[in-house]
Amino acid sequence: MRTDVSTKPVLIAALGVALFSALDAIMKVISSEYPIAQATGMRYFAGAIAATIYYIGVGGSLPRTDAILRSIPRSLANLTAGACFFLAISRLHLVDAIVLTFLSPLFISFWGWILLRERLNCRGLATMLVGLVGVFVIVQGLGLDLQHRFDLVGFLAAISTAALYALSMVMTRSQSRRDPLPTLVLLPSILGSVFSALPMLVVWHPVATLHYLLLACVGAIGTAAYICLAWAYASSQVGRLSLLEYTGLIWGAAFGYIFFREMPSLSTVVGAVLIIGACLPAINSEPIKEEERNSS
């Protein structure tokens, strides 16, 4: 599997995280108005339409049966991660849920070590710990608010989101050995819409016209974000890119202020500075060479 050692995968992954953060802001509106199963299903149907347009536009042929079968576990991980995240933001404050999902870099490195035999780099582990310090600074600030009771279900849903999202990204890296980028983008959206159709129909509520427009934006933004991340994770080591997930906290704070007038606290600002500092080494870090990984 070819590994791109330039900064391009890092920058593309950062763009993907920014786009997904914009999608999260839109889905906060949708998930607050509709049942979780319906919000999840509508998100994946919108994504399936946009992904199909992209797939046809790049001249993709009908996916092979073996590619579809390979994509089922990754699609289920994606779908379950999405449902868990929508459940988390329905029970927790948006910032709480986002902070907890930024544990995903630890899970990404873990899954990369387990599934891809990628060596754990000491420098990468150290910088991830700095990033986690930033996350815990923010959590500490949120913990000072005694007006809100701890929600175990929301907490576990957010943690599950981080683990399942990380697993899906590692699966993307693994499946890129056999499947081209358009297939990696198309199949999770199509399969996710199929798997979520029945639960969505069971709890269906009428949808406002404005929300249909928002869902169209969700489909376009989500597909663009997934193209960025699928290409980046197919081109570079997952451990090298995992730190970039932390930048979503910065985008989340920005979108929270722009769309919901949520002002970040001092602890959020301090934590964000630590997180940015942790991400900077990823730009120039030297990935483990292929032959070194294979010999480990």
Secondary structure, 3 states (H helix, E strand, C coil): CCCCCCCHHHHHHHHHHHHHHHHHHHHHHHHCCCCHHHHHHHHHHHHHHHHHHHHHHCCCCCCCHHHHHHHHHHHHHHHHHHHHHHHHHHHCCHHHHHHHHCCHHHHHHHHHHHHHCCCCCHHHHHHHHHHHHHHHHHHHHHHCCCCCCCCHHHHHHHHHHHHHHHHHHHHHHHHCCCCCHHHHHHHHHHHHHHHHHHHHHHCCCCCCHHHHHHHHHHHHHHHHHHHHHHHHHHHCCHHHHHHHHHHHHHHHHHHHHHHHCCCCCHHHHHHHHHHHHHHCHHHHCCCCCHHHHHHC
